[in-house]
Amino acid sequence: MPEVLIYTTRFCPYCIRARMLLDSKNVKYTDIRVDAQPQRRAEMEQRSKRTSVPQIFIDDYHVGGCDDLFALEAAGELNKKLGFDD
């Protein structure tokens, strides 16, 4: 199973939607709250080259934000990236 990491803030609606999608698939992920750990924001920006949350990674693959995660799901690619057998 690949490692899933998501940089979020507590009240961001896009972060909530992304977590809900991952939760619905029973995906274990590491949630790094950059509002609670502001020193991690620079790490997120360096890895993603973006300043907005959420920023989602599956192993070393940068998914992007919430819309990108849902686009992968709609294209039928998210399960493959997560290592699920369809």
N, C-alpha and C positions, 0 to 999 in steps of 0.2 A: 504494500500500500504506500503510495507516495506521501511525502510530507506536505501538508497544506498549512500555509501561514497567511494570516490576514491582518493587516494594519487597519485599525478602526478608531472611532471615538464612540462614546457611550450613546449619545442621542442622535447620531447621524442616521437619517432614514434609509439611506443607501446601504450603510453598514448593517443595519438591522435586516434589510431584505436579503443581503448576501449571506448573512449568518443563518437566516431562516431557510434559504435554499440548501445550504450545506447541511444544516440540521435535519432537513426533510430527507436527505440521502444518508443520514447517519454517518456523516463524514467527521472524523476526529480532526480538529485543526487547532493550531496555536493562534490565539487572538491577542495581538499586541495593541493595547489601548494607548495611542499616542497622546491622548489628553491626560491620562493618569501617569504616563511615563514619557514626558516631553523630550527627554534625551534620545528616545527611539525614533522621533520624527526625522531627524537628520539621516539615520540609517535607512528609513523608508524612502526618503527623497533620493538618496544615493542609489539605492537598488532599483527603484522604479522610474527615476527621472521625472517624477510627478509629485505635486504637493497636495493633491486631494486624497481624501479617504472615501471608501476603502481602497487599499491596494492589496491584491490577492496574488499569491504565488502557489504553484503546485510544483514541488521540488524547485528546480531552478527556472521553471517556465513562469514568466510574468503574464498572468491572465489579464491584469489591468484592474478596472473598477467593477462596480456592480453591473452596469449595462453589459460589459464585456463578459462577465460570468454568465449572465442570462442569455447572451447571444451564443455562447458555447453550448449551453443547455438546449436552446432552440434548434441549433444545428446538429444536435445529437452527438456532439464531440466531448461534452463534459465527462460523461461516464468513462469514456476511453482514457481521458487525461487522468482520471481518478483511479484507473486500473480495475474498473468494474467490468465484468463479463456481461454483455447484453444478451 
